Amino acid sequence: MGYGTTRVLDRVLAACGLLVSAELRFAAADDVVHGGVLLALPALLTEGLLRHTKSLYSLPAGYYPLESIFLYLALLALARCRSLEQTRYESPGEWGRLLGLDRLPEVRTLRKKVELLCEEEGRAGQWQSRLAKEWMEGVGSAPNDPEAVGLFYVDGHVRVYHGKLGPLPRLYVAREKLLMRGTIDYWVNGLGGEPFFVVTRPINGGLIQALREVVIPRLLEDAPKVEQLEKDRLAMRFTLVFDREGYSPEFFAELSRQRIGVLTYRKYCGENWPKEAFSACTVRLPGGQVVEKQLAEREVQLKNRLWMREARELEADGSQSSILSNDWRMPLTRIAAWMPARWSQENFLKYMREHFGLDRLIEYGTQPLPETTEVNTPIRC
């Protein structure tokens, strides 16, 4: 029986409800459009694309198997197809060859499959959490610096909303330098910009509130455990790196009590330190490059009487950047390398927005929000 005949029979059986799912069969072909995306298949499988799908997800009996839907969505992203509607302009037969089927699902079918996969609230979060926990435990997140396991960069990204279904508050969009309506996503990334997980806040209460209520509880649950935590009173569970939006001496004291490390830029630095306080230090950057920096550090007491380390770097133009940390074991050279590496997360967000449609709406719909929500500053709609 030929390949085409087998596929026709599979579709007939699926229409009659006698086929659970079609078997993936690959046939020899030349010059397949987007065939290069299959080179990424081993990496996708290694990162866990299909590792937990059958334990968490299921689909009713039909022609398209569960694995083909996950593979198709992943390969579409790699081919820079930013939405399901855009698949109308893709070649169905060519994509079918890549998936081991005769053709790809049409938009309506694909939307129904995705809707079935997302109908149970919290299931996507469980899948994300399982994968994030595995990624955090892997040293592969920092190939040039294995000690960076347990280092997490946290930053917010505003997804602008242009519709009229919900009166979302206005947020400051740095890339537009405007106040615009939208929601904010808080991303948690590794040293090289690799994403671990993301949480969405429809009402923005600020970075500190998001860290307290969502990010830190999630990391306490999923981050790798530190074995010497009980034996070493200076050991930290993990280290958070964020910008000045998270600056708060009271918050730093709260994190220190939980033995969570902090790396952030200091506000209200005061006068510059004398140049004689700086000395040349060899610093290995996350990318593997070795550079020489003028560094100095002191112990400083914040307004709430909390003692922290302040590290400063003397730039070539004479300016000084000030970094605060509550980790007394972290070498000064690591502070100087890891804090500026926060730009890897900025680059990740920029790349995702430009190439993968990060700001696109997933669906058209609304969910109710509480009538009153406490935020740091009044919202002017």
C-alpha positions in Angstrom: 0.0 0.0 0.0 1.5 3.4 -1.0 2.1 6.4 1.2 -0.8 8.4 -0.3 -3.2 5.5 0.0 -2.3 4.9 3.6 -2.9 8.5 4.5 -6.3 8.5 2.8 -7.3 5.4 4.8 -6.1 7.0 8.0 -8.3 10.0 7.3 -11.3 7.9 6.7 -10.8 5.9 9.9 -10.3 9.2 11.8 -13.6 10.5 10.4 -15.4 7.4 11.5 -13.9 7.6 15.0 -11.9 4.4 14.5 -8.4 6.0 14.6 -6.9 7.3 17.8 -4.2 9.2 15.9 -2.3 8.8 12.6 1.2 7.3 12.7 4.0 9.6 11.8 5.6 8.4 8.6 8.4 10.2 6.8 9.0 9.8 3.1 12.1 10.7 1.0 11.8 14.2 -0.6 14.0 16.8 -2.2 13.9 20.6 -1.8 11.4 20.7 1.0 10.6 24.3 2.0 11.7 25.1 5.6 13.4 21.7 5.8 16.3 23.3 7.7 14.1 23.6 10.8 14.5 19.8 11.3 18.1 20.5 12.3 16.8 22.0 15.5 14.7 18.9 16.3 17.4 17.2 18.5 17.8 20.5 20.5 14.0 20.8 21.0 13.7 17.2 22.3 16.7 17.6 24.5 15.2 20.7 26.1 12.0 18.7 26.9 9.5 19.7 24.2 7.8 16.3 24.4 9.1 15.0 27.7 6.0 15.7 29.8 3.3 16.2 27.1 1.6 12.8 27.5 1.5 13.0 31.3 -0.1 16.4 31.3 -2.0 16.7 28.0 -4.4 14.6 25.9 -6.5 15.1 22.8 -9.6 13.3 21.7 -9.2 10.6 19.0 -8.5 12.2 15.7 -6.1 12.3 12.7 -3.4 14.6 14.2 -1.5 13.1 17.1 -0.6 15.1 20.2 3.1 15.1 19.4 2.6 16.6 16.0 0.8 19.6 17.4 3.6 20.4 19.8 6.2 19.9 17.1 4.3 21.9 14.6 4.0 24.9 16.9 7.7 24.8 17.8 8.8 24.5 14.2 6.5 27.3 13.1 8.2 29.6 15.7 11.6 28.6 14.3 10.4 29.4 10.8 9.3 32.9 12.1 5.6 32.2 11.5 4.3 34.5 14.2 0.6 33.5 14.4 -1.7 30.7 13.6 -3.5 32.8 10.9 -0.2 33.2 9.1 -0.2 29.5 8.4 -2.8 30.2 5.7 0.0 31.3 3.5 2.3 28.3 4.2 2.4 25.3 1.9 0.4 22.6 3.7 2.0 19.7 1.8 5.6 20.8 2.5 4.9 21.2 6.2 3.2 17.8 6.2 6.4 16.2 5.0 8.3 17.8 7.9 5.8 16.5 10.4 5.5 13.0 8.9 2.0 13.6 7.8 0.4 14.3 4.4 -0.4 17.9 5.3 -0.5 20.4 8.2 -3.7 21.1 10.1 -5.8 24.0 8.8 -6.1 27.1 11.0 -9.6 26.2 12.3 -8.4 22.7 13.3 -5.3 24.0 14.8 -7.2 26.5 16.9 -9.5 23.8 18.2 -6.5 21.6 19.2 -4.9 24.5 21.0 -8.1 25.4 22.7 -8.4 21.8 24.0 -4.9 21.8 25.3 -5.5 25.1 27.2 -9.0 24.5 28.5 -7.8 23.2 31.9 -6.6 26.2 34.0 -3.2 25.7 35.5 -2.1 22.8 33.3 0.2 25.0 31.2 1.7 26.4 34.4 2.5 22.8 35.6 4.2 22.0 32.3 6.2 25.2 32.4 7.2 24.6 36.0 8.4 21.1 35.3 10.6 22.2 32.4 11.9 25.3 34.4 12.9 23.1 37.3 14.9 20.9 35.0 16.5 23.8 33.2 17.5 25.4 36.5 19.2 22.3 37.7 21.3 22.0 34.5 24.8 23.5 34.4 24.2 24.0 30.7 22.6 27.3 31.5 26.0 28.7 32.2 28.6 26.8 30.2 31.4 29.3 30.9 30.6 29.7 34.6 29.1 26.6 36.3 28.9 28.6 39.6 26.2 30.7 38.0 23.6 28.0 38.6 21.2 29.6 41.0 21.6 33.1 39.5 18.4 34.6 38.2 17.8 37.8 36.2 14.4 39.3 36.7 13.0 42.1 34.5 9.6 43.3 33.3 8.4 43.6 29.7 5.2 45.6 28.8 2.9 44.0 26.2 1.0 46.9 24.7 -2.7 46.4 24.2 -4.5 48.4 21.4 -8.0 46.8 21.7 -11.1 48.1 23.5 -12.3 45.0 25.3 -10.8 45.9 28.7 -9.7 49.3 30.2 -6.2 48.2 31.2 -4.0 50.7 33.1 -1.4 52.8 31.4 2.2 51.6 31.8 5.5 53.2 30.9 6.9 51.6 27.7 10.6 52.3 27.7 11.1 51.4 24.0 8.4 53.9 23.0 9.0 56.4 25.8 5.3 56.7 26.2 2.5 55.7 28.7 0.5 53.0 27.0 -2.2 50.5 28.0 -1.0 47.0 28.4 0.0 44.1 30.7 3.4 43.4 32.1 5.3 40.1 32.0 8.1 39.4 34.4 10.7 37.2 32.9 13.2 35.1 34.9 16.3 34.3 32.8 19.7 32.7 33.3 23.2 34.2 32.9 23.2 33.9 29.2 19.7 35.2 28.7 18.1 31.7 28.6 14.5 32.0 29.8 13.3 29.9 32.7 9.7 31.1 33.2 7.5 34.1 32.9 4.6 35.4 34.9 2.0 37.9 33.7 0.6 40.7 35.9 -2.5 42.4 34.4 -2.3 45.1 37.1 1.2 46.3 37.7 2.1 46.7 41.4 5.8 47.1 40.7 8.8 44.8 40.5 9.0 44.4 44.3 5.4 43.2 44.6 5.9 40.7 41.7 9.0 39.4 43.3 7.3 38.9 46.7 4.1 37.4 45.5 5.0 35.3 42.5 8.7 35.1 41.5 10.3 34.3 44.9 7.7 31.7 46.0 8.2 30.0 42.6 12.0 30.0 42.9 11.9 28.7 46.4 9.9 25.7 45.1 11.7 25.0 41.8 15.3 26.4 42.2 18.1 23.9 42.9 18.5 23.3 46.6 21.7 24.4 48.3 23.1 21.5 50.4 25.4 23.5 52.7 22.6 26.0 53.6 22.3 24.7 57.2 26.0 24.3 57.7 27.1 27.7 56.2 25.3 30.7 57.6 26.6 32.9 54.8 25.4 30.6 52.0 22.5 31.9 49.9 19.6 29.9 48.4 19.9 31.7 45.1 20.7 35.2 43.8 18.4 37.7 42.2 19.7 40.3 39.7 17.4 43.2 38.9 17.5 46.9 38.1 16.9 50.0 40.3 13.1 49.5 40.2 13.6 46.8 42.9 15.8 49.1 45.1 14.4 49.1 48.6 16.5 48.7 51.8 13.5 47.1 53.6 13.1 44.6 50.8 16.8 43.9 50.9 16.5 43.1 54.6 13.6 40.9 53.9 15.6 38.9 51.3 18.6 38.7 53.6 16.4 37.1 56.3 15.3 34.5 53.7 18.9 34.1 52.7 18.3 35.2 49.1 21.1 37.0 47.4 20.8 40.4 45.8 22.6 42.1 43.0 21.3 45.5 41.9 22.5 49.0 41.2 22.5 51.5 44.1 20.3 54.6 44.2 21.6 57.8 45.8 25.3 56.8 45.5 26.6 60.1 46.9 30.1 61.4 46.1 32.6 59.5 43.9 35.2 57.4 45.7 38.8 58.5 45.3 40.7 57.0 42.4 43.3 55.6 44.7 40.7 53.2 46.2 40.4 51.3 42.9 42.8 48.6 41.7 43.1 46.6 38.5 41.3 43.3 38.6 41.1 40.5 35.9 37.4 39.7 35.2 36.1 36.8 33.1 32.9 37.8 31.4 30.0 35.4 30.9 30.9 35.0 27.2 34.4 33.8 28.2 36.3 37.0 27.4 38.9 38.1 30.0 39.1 41.9 30.6 40.7 44.2 33.1 38.5 46.5 35.3 39.2 49.1 37.9 37.2 47.9 41.0 36.8 48.8 44.6 34.4 47.7 47.4 33.3 48.8 50.9 30.8 47.9 53.5 27.9 50.4 53.6 25.0 50.8 56.0 21.7 51.7 54.5 19.0 53.9 56.0 17.4 50.9 57.8 20.8 50.0 59.4 21.3 47.1 57.1 24.9 46.4 56.2 25.6 45.5 52.6 28.6 45.3 50.2 29.0 48.2 47.7 31.2 47.5 44.7 32.1 50.2 42.3 33.7 50.2 38.9 35.7 53.1 37.6 35.0 53.8 34.0 37.5 55.3 31.5 35.6 58.6 31.5 35.9 58.9 35.3 32.3 57.9 36.1 31.5 55.2 38.7 28.8 52.6 38.7 27.7 51.3 42.1 26.5 47.8 42.8 24.9 46.5 46.0 25.1 42.9 47.2 24.2 41.1 50.4 26.3 38.0 49.5 29.5 38.2 51.5 31.0 35.2 49.8 30.7 36.3 46.2 34.0 37.4 44.7 34.3 41.0 43.7 35.2 39.9 40.1 31.9 38.0 39.8 29.9 41.0 41.0 31.6 43.1 38.3 30.8 40.4 35.6 27.3 39.3 36.6 25.6 42.7 37.1 26.4 44.2 33.7 25.4 40.8 32.1 21.8 41.9 32.8 21.8 43.2 29.3 21.6 39.6 28.1 18.0 39.6 29.3 17.3 42.9 27.6 18.7 41.5 24.3 16.6 38.4 24.8 13.4 40.4 25.1 14.3 42.6 22.1 15.1 39.5 20.0 11.9 37.7 21.0 9.8 40.8 20.3 11.3 41.3 16.8 11.5 37.7 15.6 8.9 35.7 17.5 6.0 38.1 18.0 6.4 38.3 21.8 3.8 41.1 22.0 1.1 39.4 19.9 -2.2 38.6 21.6 -2.7 34.8 22.2 -6.5 35.0 22.1 -9.3 37.5 21.9 -11.1 37.4 25.2 -11.3 38.9 28.7 -11.1 37.7 32.3 -12.5 39.5 35.3 -10.2 41.4 37.6 -10.7 42.5 41.2 -12.5 45.8 41.6 -9.7 47.2 43.8 -6.0 46.4 43.6 -3.3 48.1 45.6 -0.4 49.5 43.5 2.6 51.7 44.3 1.4 54.8 42.5 -2.1 56.0 41.4 -3.1 54.9 37.9 -4.2 57.6 35.5 -6.3 55.9 32.7 
